[in-house]
């Protein structure tokens, strides 16, 4: 769901030129500053080339900033969630991420915190139009597409296998929502629900949350690093190889089966939700679960719950998007809500 940047590119260029020079200790010129069409609602993204004084060639970089006007999540800390996650993963794991350069925690430069990272060259499955209907994944032959999908899933499991304590992710323990594990996750989503709906009853997310509370598993035996927005559309590929994993704004600690649930729900949304069949060669839900279990070395004991939770989570995002776009009907009339109600055994609204 792309959106154009909310900042003026030329104003951004001027401020960024001064800031980059201060960080590097060298004069720099910025060229080709653009907002990519794949830029999402939850962050602002700029692509640019930085040519430092004395360097033979410019460097391709990316700036990600918290949005100035909109928020999809009740608790946002771009530096701790995205910059620090990518930095720690790059230093302590085999999860492929862009190299992060510098971060700005204050608001004086661009009005919000931001960070700069290296730009990778590859292909990303699209949302608009959906990769199930056109694009490089659609154009693959069946055998190549299957290998692509298997590689994408394997990289997902690398996140869940990170030794998060040793890597330094303890800051993700949101103890103000309860004890780490199922209690904390439920506390966070209760807070998210109240925030997204402004305390008013919503005909979809409130009944769904009631169902989830009744089904909530006590699965605290596994506390893992969870990517959050786990889907191929947040991975970059060179052929069938994953070269980058992006979008860590939903990163958390908990049972990483939640990432599998989100992956499955988004696959369902990207096919059923847009009226497109699952592409030949892609892993079915059953094959995806079996391969996840093989890589993780443990069963997925609560996958139905976590796919429903993913639908609930995505439905909260849709409420905020509807508010952002001043299109209130979208908060109830959308494929995410339809699929979520169906998964929870609730009647359509």
Secondary structure, DSSP 8 states (H G I E B T S, - for coil): -----SS-HHHHHHHHHHHHHHHHTS-EEEEEEE--TT--SSEEEEEEEEEETT-SS-EEEEEEEE-SS--SSSS--HIIIIIHHHHHHHHH-S-----EEEEE-SSTTTSS-EEEEE---SB---TTTTTTTSSHHHHS-HHHHHHHHHHHHHHHHHHHTS-HHHHT-GGG--GGGSSTTHHHHHHHHHHHHHHHHTT---TTHHHHHHHHHHH----TT--EEE-SS-SGGGEEEETTEEEEE---TT-EEE-THHHHHHHHHHHHHHHGGGT----TTS--HHHHHHHHHHHHTS--TTHHHHHHHHHHHHHHHHHHHHHHTT-GGGGTSSHHHHHHHHHTT----
